[in-house]
Amino acid sequence: MAHTITHLFLTRILSAVLVSCMGSPALLASETHKLEGIGSEGISRSTHGASRINLPALIAELDQASPEIKAARQRWEAAKAIVPQVQTLPDPTVKLGYQRMPMREPLQGAMYGFGQEIPFPGKLRLKGEVAQREADRIEQEYVAVRLRLIARLKEAYFDLHFIHDAIEIVERNKILLMQFEKTAKSRYAVGQAAQQDVFRAQVEISRVLDRLAVLDQQKESLHAAINRLLNQPPAGPLGAPEEIQMTMLTLPLPALSQRADEFSPILQASAKGVERGEQAVALARREYYPDFDVSALGLHNDRINEHGFQVMLGIRLPLYYTTKQRQAVRQALAETTEARESLTNTRQDLLFRVKDDFVQAQRAERLVAILRDAIIPQATLALRASQSGYGVGKVDFLTLLNSLLTLQESELELHGEMVAHEKALARLEEVTGGPLTISGSPLPGDGAGMSNGAERITEGALHP
């Protein structure tokens, strides 16, 4: 009996000590701070230990290694080589023969000479114009291919940057959830919390592990996508992206639309297609005119040992013009009309893309400002209050957990909107023909890159 009383007395003393320790907000915050510091240092070491990749170097490698860019350039080179070919006269023909004519004084001897086909004046020039316009069109397609691949590379790079930031945020919160689970178990052991708090913490930890698995898969897929663009093995190693500076778009929508009208290679290629069609119509109409065939022959009469000559002019008549030349004109006119309609459709599509990417960039800038200046600071204060309240039993575990998850989702949304902004700018560069005129400075009040700026905002919530 005395042993039982002593055991109960010691149990109550130990419970009182545990309650006082776990009920102290300062101690809870201190333990959170220690674990967070350990987690952050580990993440930082893993991040800095990995090799870094930067966007300019990747773009330079893309220019040198991409087979699609190389193929597009060779198509352009091939098209340029056609121009002098079609502007040149057909190859002349050399003629050799022997003749014998049974006459009173027989004529017999060798014949030799050459012949040259001469198209009607203006045909060769028009063929050259058609080929030159086609080469110009293919050149613009080559520029469009390059800009498109650069935009895809930038989008994959920015997505990879977001994945790395998301993994860091989720890993940091996993450590906090593990501490919350430990706290819930201790409070449950002394009757200060319900068992469901422990289960809920464990569920959230499992969900974090599930999320990390998805993020790891997305990271590997983006590695493969970038390596594919760079003509590298999909399983090849790839480091972590460098910090990205979020920049503000200073060009208004009318200026961007004008840039697309004037400089978009996709639109320029369609315009060159219209010009080619117009020259093709002129060439088809010139085919109504005849071509010429000039030949000159030298003759040698073996009987009398004398030389002579023969000159002939042949005219190729467009006798079947109703089924040949006339139909060719109809074909050229139809193709030119199709090219004009395609140009109109391309222009409308480009202007839509400019407007869509412009409003997406504007939306991202507004949401970044709201998240950075309002939502995340408010979520930080809410988490601090929940930590303090849970330590003294005034706030339940669900409220504490929701505060942490709200802050986590706000951080992820902030990084996501920053990346969405940069991706919208990359697509605008693709459709407007090159780099945009941007300020090159961070958003007002954001003095660091896309990752560090958001981390400083939320740092206080995790280290009260």
Residue, then its C-alpha position, 0 to 999 in steps of 0.5 A: m500500500a505504501h509503495t502504491i501511494t509513493h508511486l502515485f505521488l511521484t507520478r503526479i510530481l512528474s506530470a506537474v513538471l511536464v505540464s509546466c514545461m509543455g505549457s510554457p509558450a517560450l519553451l514551445a517556441s524555443e524548441t520550434h526555433k531549434l528544430e527549424g534552425i536545424g532543418s533550415e541549415g540542412i536544407s541550405r547545405s543541401t542546396h548550396g552543396a548542389s551545383r547551380i545552373n543559370l538561365p543565360a548559360l542554359i540558353a547559350e547551350l540551347d543555341q549550340a546543342s538543340p537539334e531543332i534549332k540546327a534543323a531550322r537553320q539548315r532549312w533556311e540555308a537550303a532555301k537561300a541556296i535555291v535563289p541563284q539556281v532559279q535565276t540562272l538560265p537553263d544549261p546549254t546543250v552541245k550538239l554533235g552529228y553527221q549528215r549526208m544528203p544524196m544530191r548531184e553533188p552529195l553533201q556529207g560531213a560533221m555537224y557541231g554546235f550548241g543550243q540554249e533555252i531562253p525564258f521570256p524576259g522577266k520569268l527568271r527575275l520572278k522565279g528569283e523573287v518567289a524563291q527569295r520570299e520563300a527563303d525569307r519566310i523560312e528565315q522567320e520560321y527559324v527565328a520563331v523556332r529559336l524563340r519558342l524553344i527559349a520560351r519553353l526552356k525558361e518556363a521549365y527553368f522557372d517551374l524547376h525553381f518553384i519545385h525547389d522552393a516548394i520542397e524547401i518550404v514543405e521540408r521545413n514544415k515537416i520538421l515543425l509538424m514532427q515537433f507538433e506531434k511530439t508536443a501533442k503526445s506529451r500533452y495527451a500523456v498528461g491529459q491536457a490534449a485529446q488523442q485525435d490531436v496526435f492522429r491529426a499531426q500524424v496524418e499531416i506528416s503523412r500528407v507532407l511525405d506524399r506531397l514531397a514524393v509528388l514534388d520529387q517526381q515533378k523535379e525529375s520530370l523537369h530535369a528530363a524536360i530541360n535535358r531534352l531541350l539541351n539534347q542531353p540524356p534525360a537521366g543526366p544530372l542537373g543542378a538547382p536553379e539560381e535565384i531569380q529576380m522578379t521584374m516588373l513589366t513596364l510596357p503597356l498593352p498597346a506597345l506590346s501589341q505594336r511590337a508583335d505586329e512589327f517584330s513577331p517572327i511568326l507574323q513576319a513568316s505569314a507576311k512573307g508567305v503573302e508576298r511570295g504568293e503575290q510574286a507567284v501570281a505574277l510569275a504564273r501570268r508571265e507563263y502566258y508568254p512564250d519561251f525561246d530556244v536558240s541553236a547554232l550549228g557548224l557544218h563541214n562538207d567533206r566533198i569540197n572541204e568547205h565549212g558552213f553554219q546554221v542558226m535556228l530560233g525555236i519558240r515554245l507556244p503556250l498552246y494549251y493555256t486553258t488547261k495549263q497556264r490559266q489553271a496555274v494562275r487560278q492556283a496561285l491566286a487561291e494560294t495567295t488568298e489562303a496566305r492572306e487569311s492565314l496572316t489575318n488568323t495568325r495576327q488575331d491569335l498573336l494579339f490574343r496571346v499578348k493580351d492573355d500573357f499581359v493580364q496574367a503578368q498583371r495579375a501575378e504582380r497584384l497577387v504577389a503584392i497582396l501575399r507579401d504585404a498582407i496575407i503572409p504577415q497576417a498568417t505569420l501573426a496568426l501562427r504566432a498567436s496559435q503557438s502561444g495559445y496552444g502552449v497555455g491550452k487556450v487554442d486547440f491543436l486544429t487551430l494551430l495546425n490550420s495556422l501552419l498550413t495556411l502559412q505554408e499554402s500562402e508561401l507556396e502561392l507567393h512563389g507560384e505567382m512569382v514564377a507565373h509572372e516570369k513565365a508570362l514574360a517569357r511567352l511575351e518575349e516569344v510572341t513579340g520577337g525578343p527581350l522586353t524592355i523591363s525595369g530590371s529591378p525587383l518589385p517595390g519593397d522586395g529587395a531579394g530574389m524570388s526565394n529569399g524575399a518570401e523566406r524573410i517574410t515568413e521567417g518570423a512566423l517560424h521563429p517567434 
